[in-house]
Amino acid sequence: MHGVPSDLIVEGLIGSDLQQICIGKHDVQFRFRSGTFIAVQGGARILKYETQVSVWTDEGSWDTLAFHELLNHSVTGYAVASNHVLRIDFDDGLVLELIDDSDQYESMQIYPNGELGSIIVI
């Protein structure tokens, strides 16, 4: 809805391990050891060595079970790939791309270090 700001800074992401992937009816949440978590209602895809291995679908599920490969891997960096894509790089060639795919609704909320008062809405 709002797009991914080109100057986005997410405290507590780099160097943190992904501890949980929580699946809800209309969203998927990524929870990191630092306390940072990201709730996604838009699109998400996982790449391994730049090959797509799993996609979060409009039906609220992953198209393959390969999404679990992200668990316990450390974030090595992140970048705004475009005004609609946040790319999070992990060790071992894994990438999580979070996609702002709606002009009408929020696509994700980012809670740096788990601080509810510091929410970033995209």
C-alpha positions, 0 to 999 in steps of 0.5 A: 500500500505505502511501498517500501521506503528506499531509506528503510532501516530495520533495527535488530535484523542484521546478524539475527537468526530467524527463530519462528515462521508463524502461519495465520489465516491471512498472514505469515510472521517472521520472528527473529532472535533479536525480537524483531518481527515482520507480519506479512499480509502481502506476498513472500517468496524464498530463494536459494542461490537465486532460485525460487523454492517457495511462495506464500500464496494468496490462499494463505499457504506456502506452495512448498514446504521448503520455507522451513529452510530459513529457520535458524539461519542468520540475516547477513543483510537486507535491501530495498530491491524496489519500491515494492520488494524488501529483500532479506539475505541469509547465510547459506544462499537463502533470500526472503523477499517480502512484497507490497502487492496491494494498492489498497491495503497494508502489505506488512508491518515491521516491528524493530527489536519487537518494539510495538511503538516503533512499527513500520507500516508498508 
